[in-house]
């Protein structure tokens, strides 16, 4: 039985690559098989099938049977998913613990000193780049927000304001409690969202969209290069660590829009 595209896409969404998906489905059809047998059914090179089956075993989808030749047993799908979830949680817990140990160790100070020393030699043009995809953009924006010390100015769309609330409101609230000044200009009809932001900063509503731009501490600039109607995977943002670009372009633009808003 050949799995449907929906099944293969779902297996991809939980972390199985193309060969893993093909071999796992082939093994399900056989229940127990050698690497050679499943590679033939799945259409995967035999030389790759051993590594793929070991990977599936590590993830909890397959059990290795120590026979000659070695055979592999497909676990019942529900059990495989439970095992995989437990294995991923265990790995996550271990990695989280290691990260926390590094955070409170002298190693972090040493790494920070290396970064500071290297940063002093960086040219402004090197601190410029683009980020593609909503997830990547939100992660970088979150990082910049956490570094804010004095001010955050955001010009956005109605959808952008909703996304800002969904992904960054808690961070912004914490920052404003610490003294960071927040100003937002956006066209908005959602009074609940507007009120939430007005509770932590200054908000002005626009009559029409004027793009998506954010300035942090007068040093970091984020500017959307795509229309927000594109798929989130295609969203593109320019990032620049440039006081010149902000002083000559972003700051005057924001000031003019802010002055003309209510």
C-alpha positions in Angstrom: 0.0 0.0 0.0 1.4 3.4 -1.0 0.8 6.2 1.5 -1.1 9.3 0.4 0.5 12.6 -0.1 -1.3 13.9 3.1 0.2 11.1 5.1 3.7 11.8 3.8 3.3 15.5 4.4 2.2 14.9 8.0 5.2 12.7 8.6 7.4 15.5 7.3 5.8 17.9 9.7 6.9 15.8 12.7 10.5 15.7 11.6 10.9 12.8 9.1 13.0 13.6 6.0 12.1 12.1 2.6 14.0 8.9 3.0 12.8 8.3 6.5 9.2 8.8 5.4 9.6 6.4 2.5 11.3 3.7 4.5 9.0 4.0 7.5 5.9 3.5 5.3 7.6 0.6 3.5 8.4 -1.0 6.8 4.9 -0.6 8.0 3.8 -2.5 5.0 6.2 -5.4 5.8 6.0 -5.1 9.6 9.4 -6.9 9.8 12.1 -6.6 7.2 15.8 -6.3 6.4 17.4 -3.0 5.2 17.7 -4.5 1.7 14.0 -5.4 1.6 12.7 -2.0 2.7 15.1 -0.1 0.5 13.8 -2.0 -2.5 10.2 -1.3 -1.6 10.8 2.3 -0.7 13.0 3.0 -3.7 15.8 4.3 -1.5 19.5 3.4 -2.2 20.5 0.4 0.0 23.6 2.2 1.1 21.4 4.9 2.7 18.8 2.6 4.2 21.0 1.5 7.1 21.5 5.0 8.4 17.9 5.9 7.8 16.7 2.9 9.7 19.0 3.7 12.6 17.7 7.2 12.6 14.1 6.0 12.7 15.1 3.7 15.6 16.6 6.7 17.5 13.4 8.6 16.9 11.2 5.8 18.2 9.6 4.6 15.0 11.5 1.4 14.6 13.0 -1.4 16.8 16.2 -3.1 15.7 16.1 -6.9 15.9 19.6 -8.3 16.6 19.6 -11.1 14.1 21.6 -12.2 11.1 20.9 -10.4 8.9 19.7 -7.5 11.1 16.0 -7.0 10.9 13.9 -4.0 11.7 10.4 -4.0 13.3 7.9 -1.2 12.6 6.1 -0.1 15.8 2.4 0.3 15.8 1.9 4.0 14.6 0.2 5.2 17.8 3.0 3.7 19.9 5.6 5.1 17.6 4.2 8.6 18.0 4.2 8.3 21.8 7.8 7.1 21.8 8.9 9.8 19.5 7.2 12.5 21.6 8.9 11.1 24.7 12.3 10.9 23.0 12.0 14.5 21.7 10.9 15.8 25.1 13.8 14.0 26.8 16.3 15.5 24.3 14.8 18.9 24.8 15.0 18.7 28.6 18.7 17.7 28.4 19.5 20.5 25.9 17.6 23.0 28.0 19.6 22.0 31.1 22.9 22.3 29.3 22.0 25.7 28.0 21.1 26.9 31.5 24.4 25.6 32.8 26.2 27.6 30.1 24.2 30.7 31.0 25.4 30.7 34.6 28.9 29.6 33.9 32.1 31.6 33.3 32.0 30.3 29.7 29.2 32.9 28.9 31.5 35.7 30.1 34.3 34.4 27.9 32.0 34.1 24.9 30.7 37.6 25.4 34.2 39.1 25.6 35.1 37.3 22.3 31.9 38.7 20.7 32.5 42.3 22.0 36.1 42.2 20.7 35.0 41.0 17.3 32.1 43.4 17.2 34.4 46.4 17.6 35.9 45.6 14.2 32.7 45.1 12.4 31.8 47.5 9.6 28.2 48.9 9.5 27.7 47.3 6.1 28.4 43.9 7.8 25.5 44.4 10.2 22.9 44.4 7.5 20.9 41.5 6.1 17.5 40.1 5.1 15.4 37.6 7.0 12.9 35.5 5.1 9.8 33.8 6.6 7.6 34.9 9.5 9.2 32.6 12.0 12.7 33.7 11.3 11.6 37.4 11.3 9.8 37.1 14.6 12.8 35.4 16.2 15.1 38.1 15.1 12.7 40.9 16.1 12.2 39.3 19.5 16.0 39.3 20.0 16.2 43.0 19.0 13.4 43.9 21.3 15.0 42.2 24.3 18.2 44.3 23.7 16.2 47.6 23.8 17.3 50.0 26.5 15.5 53.3 25.7 13.0 53.3 22.8 11.0 51.2 20.4 9.1 52.9 17.5 6.8 50.8 15.3 5.0 51.7 12.1 2.8 48.8 10.9 -0.4 47.7 9.3 -3.6 46.4 11.0 -2.5 42.8 10.4 1.0 43.7 11.6 -0.4 45.1 14.8 -2.4 41.9 15.4 0.8 39.8 14.8 2.7 42.2 17.1 0.2 41.5 19.8 0.2 37.7 19.3 4.0 37.3 19.2 5.6 40.1 21.1 3.1 41.8 23.5 4.5 40.1 26.7 8.0 41.2 25.8 6.9 44.7 25.0 5.0 44.9 28.3 8.0 43.8 30.3 10.3 46.3 28.5 7.9 49.3 29.1 7.7 48.4 32.8 11.5 48.6 32.8 11.4 52.1 31.4 11.6 51.6 27.6 9.4 54.1 25.7 7.1 52.4 23.2 5.4 54.3 20.3 3.2 52.5 17.7 1.4 54.0 14.6 -1.0 51.7 12.8 -4.4 51.7 11.1 -6.6 49.6 13.4 -10.2 48.8 14.1 -9.7 46.2 16.8 -10.3 48.3 19.9 -9.3 45.5 22.2 -5.8 45.3 20.6 -5.5 49.1 20.6 -6.4 49.3 24.3 -3.9 46.6 25.2 -1.1 48.6 23.5 -2.3 51.9 24.9 -1.9 50.4 28.4 1.8 50.0 27.9 2.8 52.7 25.4 1.7 55.5 23.1 -0.5 54.5 20.1 -1.7 56.6 17.2 -4.1 55.3 14.5 -3.5 55.9 10.8 -6.1 56.4 8.2 -4.2 54.1 5.7 -1.4 51.6 5.8 2.1 53.0 5.6 4.2 49.9 5.6 6.0 47.9 8.3 9.0 49.5 10.0 10.5 49.2 13.4 13.3 51.1 15.1 15.0 50.0 18.3 17.0 52.4 20.4 17.7 54.5 17.2 20.3 51.8 16.2 18.4 48.9 14.7 16.1 49.2 11.8 13.7 46.5 10.5 11.8 47.2 7.3 9.4 44.9 5.4 10.3 44.5 1.7 7.2 42.5 0.8 3.5 43.1 0.9 1.8 41.4 3.8 -0.5 39.6 1.5 2.3 37.2 0.5 2.5 33.8 2.2 4.2 34.0 5.6 7.0 31.8 4.3 7.8 34.4 1.6 7.7 37.5 3.9 11.0 39.4 3.6 12.5 42.0 6.0 15.6 44.1 5.8 17.6 44.5 9.0 20.2 47.2 9.4 22.3 48.2 12.4 22.7 51.7 11.0 22.2 55.0 13.0 22.7 56.9 9.7 19.9 55.1 7.9 17.6 55.7 10.9 18.5 59.4 11.4 18.3 60.2 7.7 15.3 58.1 6.7 13.4 56.1 9.3 13.3 58.7 12.1 12.0 61.6 9.9 9.4 59.3 8.3 8.1 58.1 11.6 8.1 61.6 13.0 6.1 62.9 10.1 3.5 60.1 10.2 3.3 60.4 14.0 2.6 64.1 13.8 -0.1 63.6 11.2 -1.9 60.8 13.1 -4.5 61.0 15.8 
